[in-house]
């Protein structure tokens, strides 16, 4: 299992399963909710080339966007502080102080996805604790043949799932 940092501009096979092989998805609403959260959290940091959601696990083939393509987080201004939006617009990306804004971090976005989904499932089904195995698995795609194989593997998984 590889838990190395996700590198900008690289392709990855991201996968995980339910803790103790429990089901991640109980009904169609769960799949839809997970995909909506995936779009919210992952689309800003990665392009998705293939995916499959199985009852107790999932696979994604993604390319982490180059750092320059990943947007900055919008920080809400705390009450009572002066408006600095004009200042932020005048700062170049390289001159932005950390306190003004930060780029979304790909690994954090995956964690946000899994945490948000877990909270929703725990609330809906009156359960507690982890839903996913930790940490989520990621394998960097080594070459074009590996990439082609992953597209086949991910799309073939529902037809002949690995036991």
C-alpha positions as CSV (number, residue, x, y, z in Angstrom):
1,X,0.0,0.0,0.0
2,X,1.4,3.4,-1.0
3,X,0.5,6.4,1.1
4,X,3.1,8.8,-0.4
5,X,1.9,12.4,-1.0
6,X,-0.1,13.1,-4.1
7,X,2.0,14.9,-6.6
8,X,0.7,17.7,-8.9
9,X,0.3,16.7,-12.5
10,X,0.5,12.9,-11.9
11,X,-2.0,10.2,-12.5
12,X,-3.2,7.9,-9.6
13,X,-5.3,4.9,-9.0
14,X,-7.2,5.9,-5.8
15,X,-9.2,3.1,-4.1
16,X,-10.6,2.1,-0.8
17,X,-13.2,-0.1,0.9
18,X,-15.4,-0.1,3.8
19,X,-13.8,-0.8,7.2
20,X,-14.1,-4.5,8.0
21,X,-15.3,-4.8,4.4
22,X,-18.6,-3.3,5.3
23,X,-20.9,-1.9,2.6
24,X,-20.2,1.8,1.8
25,X,-23.5,2.1,-0.2
26,X,-26.8,0.9,1.1
27,X,-29.1,2.4,-1.6
28,X,-29.1,4.5,-4.8
29,X,-29.2,7.8,-2.8
30,X,-25.9,6.9,-1.2
31,X,-24.2,6.5,-4.6
32,X,-25.6,9.9,-5.7
33,X,-24.6,11.6,-2.5
34,X,-21.1,10.2,-2.7
35,X,-20.7,11.4,-6.4
36,X,-22.0,14.9,-5.5
37,X,-19.5,15.1,-2.7
38,X,-16.8,13.8,-5.1
39,X,-17.6,16.6,-7.5
40,X,-17.5,19.2,-4.7
41,X,-14.2,18.1,-3.1
42,X,-12.3,16.4,-5.9
43,X,-13.1,18.3,-9.1
44,X,-11.2,21.4,-8.0
45,X,-8.0,19.4,-7.6
46,X,-8.2,16.5,-10.0
47,X,-9.5,15.3,-13.4
48,X,-11.3,12.0,-13.3
49,X,-10.7,9.5,-16.2
50,X,-12.4,6.3,-14.9
51,X,-14.4,5.4,-11.8
52,X,-16.5,2.6,-10.3
53,X,-18.5,2.5,-7.1
54,X,-19.2,-1.0,-5.8
55,X,-21.2,-1.8,-2.8
56,X,-18.2,-2.1,-0.5
57,X,-15.4,-0.4,-2.3
58,X,-14.5,2.1,-5.1
59,X,-11.8,2.9,-7.6
60,X,-10.9,6.2,-9.3
61,X,-8.3,6.9,-12.0
62,X,-7.5,10.6,-11.5
63,X,-4.9,13.1,-12.6
64,X,-4.0,15.6,-9.9
65,X,-4.1,19.0,-11.6
66,X,-0.9,21.0,-11.9
67,X,-0.6,23.4,-8.9
68,X,-1.3,26.4,-11.0
69,X,-4.7,25.0,-12.1
70,X,-5.9,24.4,-8.5
71,X,-7.9,27.3,-7.2
72,X,-7.4,29.1,-3.9
73,X,-9.8,28.5,-1.0
74,X,-12.1,31.4,-0.3
75,X,-11.7,32.3,3.3
76,X,-14.7,34.0,5.0
77,X,-13.8,37.3,6.6
78,X,-14.5,37.1,10.4
79,X,-17.0,39.6,11.7
80,X,-15.6,43.0,12.6
81,X,-12.5,42.9,10.4
82,X,-11.9,45.4,7.6
83,X,-12.7,44.3,4.0
84,X,-9.4,43.3,2.3
85,X,-10.9,42.0,-1.0
86,X,-9.3,44.8,-2.9
87,X,-5.9,44.0,-1.4
88,X,-6.3,40.3,-2.4
89,X,-7.1,41.2,-6.0
90,X,-3.9,43.3,-6.2
91,X,-1.6,40.6,-4.9
92,X,0.1,38.3,-7.4
93,X,-0.2,34.6,-6.7
94,X,3.4,34.4,-5.5
95,X,2.9,37.4,-3.2
96,X,-0.2,36.1,-1.5
97,X,0.4,35.8,2.2
98,X,-0.6,32.5,3.7
99,X,-3.2,34.2,5.8
100,X,-5.1,35.5,2.8
101,X,-5.6,32.3,1.0
102,X,-4.2,28.8,0.3
103,X,-4.5,26.4,-2.5
104,X,-6.7,23.3,-2.0
105,X,-4.4,20.4,-1.1
106,X,-5.3,17.2,-3.0
107,X,-4.9,14.7,-0.2
108,X,-6.9,17.0,2.2
109,X,-9.7,17.1,-0.4
110,X,-9.9,13.3,-0.5
111,X,-10.0,13.3,3.3
112,X,-12.8,15.9,3.3
113,X,-14.8,13.7,0.8
114,X,-14.5,10.6,3.0
115,X,-15.2,12.5,6.2
116,X,-18.3,14.2,4.8
117,X,-19.6,11.0,3.4
118,X,-19.0,9.1,6.6
119,X,-20.8,11.8,8.6
120,X,-23.8,11.6,6.3
121,X,-24.0,7.8,6.4
122,X,-23.5,7.7,10.2
123,X,-26.3,10.1,10.7
124,X,-28.7,8.4,8.2
125,X,-28.1,4.9,9.5
126,X,-27.6,5.7,13.2
127,X,-24.1,4.4,13.2
128,X,-20.8,5.7,14.7
129,X,-17.1,5.5,13.8
130,X,-15.1,5.0,10.7
131,X,-16.6,3.9,7.5
132,X,-13.5,3.7,5.3
133,X,-10.2,1.9,5.8
134,X,-7.4,4.3,6.7
135,X,-5.5,5.7,4.9
136,X,-7.0,5.7,1.5
137,X,-4.9,3.8,-1.0
138,X,-3.2,5.5,-3.9
139,X,-0.9,4.1,-6.5
140,X,0.9,6.4,-8.9
141,X,0.5,5.4,-12.5
142,X,3.8,4.3,-13.8
143,X,3.4,4.5,-17.6
144,X,0.9,4.6,-20.5
145,X,0.4,0.8,-20.3
146,X,-0.4,1.0,-16.7
147,X,-2.9,3.8,-17.4
148,X,-4.6,1.7,-20.2
149,X,-4.8,-1.3,-17.9
150,X,-6.4,0.8,-15.1
151,X,-9.1,2.0,-17.5
152,X,-9.8,-1.6,-18.4
153,X,-9.6,-2.8,-14.8
154,X,-11.9,-0.2,-13.3
155,X,-14.5,-0.6,-16.0
156,X,-14.3,-4.4,-15.9
157,X,-14.5,-4.5,-12.0
158,X,-18.4,-4.6,-11.8
159,X,-18.5,-7.4,-14.4
160,X,-15.9,-9.6,-12.6
161,X,-15.3,-8.2,-9.2
162,X,-12.2,-9.4,-7.3
163,X,-13.4,-11.4,-4.3
